[in-house]
Amino acid sequence: MRGFLLGLLGAALGAAAVIGATLTFDSPAPPAAVPVSPTFCADALGEVAATWSLVIAPQQTVRGDRDRLTSCEATSEAGDVRLTLTVLAVAGEEGRTVGERSTTALVAACTAIGPAPSDEGCSGPVETADDVVGSAGSFVTTDDAAVVTILFTAPPDQAGATSSDVDRLTRALVDRSVVRG
Amino acid sequence: MWDAEGVNLFAVAAVGVVLGAAASGVAMALVEERADTTTSTAVLSEDMSARQCAIAVPPEAMQTLGILAQPGLTGRNECEVALGSRDILVSRRPLLSGGSAADLPVAARQAFEIACGLLADDTSEVERSPGWLGRGSRACARTPADGTGISEVVLLTNAHSLVEIRVLQLDLPDVEPLHEGLAGLVAAAEVVW
């Protein structure tokens, strides 16, 4: 009887030790994505907005468990010129690095925009059935931790000029230090 | 120092520790595996069912839009009501697969912002959260100024689903019934997704 009770006590101690160790050491808090500057939208879009006479809407942020999305929008008074910029900051997770997660997000963004992604990202015109109405692009920042997507649309007679601004924004924002808060 | 009975009792206790640790280790592994499966599948998009299709296009909205017919699945994960050259299409866009369910709101918002950013046309009005859709809906819409042609609404539901609604209508007298019908479709989509 004494042996049985000691065996039970031993089993309980062993189970408690394993469960305690698992909860303490095996479930660390998930790493959060690197935050974006609170003035990011104004800083990033200021020059282009001034050129096109666009009004920049307040910066918006959505936080998930680890990822966070910052979105910016600038529109003309008439609403016919619109510049949208999103920064999806991702964090790694068990079994998937930050780079793998950002690549997945880039493929999703490029699929939505249209052009097939390369290692550098994707870019191309925004088209309706009859006209080119803007330019769009998506890329991963140099530290692999964020996917930036730029969408710039305008009436067909002005849409051709959007591609150079999308290229300029891409060059300016691909360095993550520009985006980081 | 140790008699035989003491050694036996120590051995029994030691075996108990080992068995308990092994059993709890297996149990914890199973629990974690189940939790991982739950979070991963939660982010995957499910195919639209016939029942969801029937609810997503209510008769009142069809009547207002002048396209009253039986809704059906197209086979491309879309719900369609077609009447001659007039058409209603409701689809739920796929979101990022994998990852944690807790990051679904971020993935959904990202997809929503891109979809809205791509809504552009040379002949239609593009609006963010238009008043005619009612309060509380996070949506963007592109509607022809005279109510005739292709309309498109992208909706981010409260449950973080991204729904696209397209209507081709050539016979409406003005934009009001179009707005009313689209608002009915948005309200139905909020219920379904």
Interface residues (C-beta under 8 A of the other chain):
Chain A: R2 G3 F4 L6 G7 L8 L9 G10 A11 A12 L13 G14 A15 A16 A17 V18 I19 T22 D26 P30 V62 R63 G64 D65 R66 D67 R68 L69 S71 E73 G79 R82 T84 T86 L88 E93 R96 R101 T104 A105 A108 A109 A112 I113 V126 T128 D130 D131 V133 G134 A136 T149 L151 T153 A154 P155 P156
Chain B: N8 L9 V12 A13 A14 V15 G16 V17 V18 L19 G20 A21 A22 A23 S24 G25 M28 E32 L95 L96 G98 G99 S100 A102 D103 L104 P105 V106 A107 R109 Q110 A111 E113 I114 A115 C116 G117 L118 A120 D121 D122 E125 V126 E127 R128
